[in-house]
């Protein structure tokens, strides 16, 4: 059986075939579809969203120590959150096999940085495998479990967006049952007090030597000889780009990228006149290879920023002199308007951002759909660092600049649960005058509407206890916790102003769900009465994709507005800000 | 392009069905016995941004993305996005473009940018083979504005060697059951339009 699967779907399939018992994650692009696929197609595997990656990682550790094969998946920055358990679990080792899938995002298609998580594997002294297509994603995941149990180590499967979100043909296999293991008390292995940890660190060191020997033998580190004097060392998606451009060179393809097979590399380098390392992002291979005294070249031709591509590899190989010419695009186009992502029509975040813009305050932002509030013409955000940072940023900013104009933190419900709670606790404890707006749309909306503890549903579709955000904030010690209808612009203006005057931390929780998830919300649309419209552009400034320029203009030549009825959700915000009241419900519009 | 390999770039705006169209195309290619890879970026793109999907079809495919300036066919669901993407086409490549016009808020609100008056005409200045089609109007006539993607797939099918029945079977397997009939109708409309355009 062959199927067309994305890298993420292939990982899920691999988990099924490897007999994984438990999978845990927090959604994050480009990793999200792994657990979604498990829940949808392989419900025999227990899968869950955790409040954040650290908890997901710890849940996975528990499953492994308990004897089951465990899978934890996250985007690259998610491993920063889970770095604490990660760095110690590398000491204890596993019982049931344990694989961490790190989905990195070179080019930052939807991320705040493009860190290269191959360094995390080296940092934790554990092996990583890196697939170059969907078939390898599945095959390597299965091998990763065998390696994990054989070498008593967590193993990383390192993916990138182009592998996670590209589809390729995958040969399906049968599911197997992992070895029958159960929990055995062994505090010297699993309790990392200093006296035990010191002994385990020795084990980690010895393990790395064994893994280095394994790297020389594994079928994933392959040499392809075509008789060329030029050799290429590469891995992951970079291998595919290089093969596309120069299929006839000699290759050493690194499917297992840490520890490196140095003997194999030395032999390959010595057997060629010139050797180039082609790798995306950091010179991870190149620096290690150079450090043992071997002569290779790489980053100076291929760059360390952003994604590689066939074109970039071709350009690099031309600079090296290996290629005579590069096929360059022959058709050009003049610079065009940008089309950045924007808040959806009817998005409940829009009202809060309109009010914050009007108030002209400093707004610390966070990770989620609402980060789009930074875009023109809303321009409503001043910071965005990482999950949960908005509240801590606001506390610090407010402490140094005082409350002359006030500081407001905006954070989504899923992000608040992920890592905003401790920030709010800090605000209470350290008597910050910060105002926190929890933009509660009852979904992890940016990644496609996943469930979380405040939605009342689990990943596997079961109803569950729903976290009450008001009670939680009060329990943390916030005295003023108020709810706000996000579609009421005047109420938002007043409530935010009032709460900013109040000493001590305040929380405002907005109360409208995401318009897309779980069911698309469409109410009666609004229309523009062009006789009344003065082309003042007030409605354009709320940045709603349903509002466009009409071909009709006012006497100054400025375009009047028109509303796309198929996009309008009837949220009312444009009607609230229209000075001549030209925006009216479709059913109330009577054509003159 | 020959009957042995196709590099096809599909572009549009979030929500237009770019991903479903590329899914149908890729599945059809696999059924026809080709190696196939398709690459797309989701994430922020669903919020009204540009969406593009690279579909590569050949006996053996390495890179999941097309090399810039090497696409055989550009399939665009929005005319300005078609214009934006023509740099991906190789010399002699074909552009199949819906005349759908979606002007983003950033253009209407800032007055700093302008939307091309006739993007298809602009494309024709730079390319020899442009098929501009009022796919949004046809979709409206068929009763569902979301059929633009299937109409364009119908046009595309004329330039590929896959059997007609294979396309129909793939559409049946990838579209929700209640939408199968209307999608097949849309696919046929696209296929017919193109042939008449070529004759003219």
Interface residues (C-beta under 8 A of the other chain):
Chain A: X2 X4 X29 X30 X109 X110 X133 X161 X162 X163 X165 X166 X167 X168 X169 X237 X240 X241 X243 X244 X245 X247 X309 X310 X311 X314 X327 X328 X329 X330 X331 X332 X333 X336 X337 X338 X339 X340 X341 X342 X343 X344 X369 X372 X375 X376 X377 X446 X447 X448 X537 X540 X541 X543 X544 X545 X547 X548 X549 X559 X561 X566
Chain B: X13 X14 X26 X27 X30 X35 X36 X37 X38 X39 X40 X41 X42 X43 X44 X45 X46 X47 X48 X49 X50 X61 X62 X63 X64 X65 X66 X67 X68 X69 X70 X80 X81 X83 X84 X86 X87 X88 X89 X90 X91 X103 X104 X105 X106 X107 X108 X109 X110 X113 X114 X115 X116 X126 X127 X145
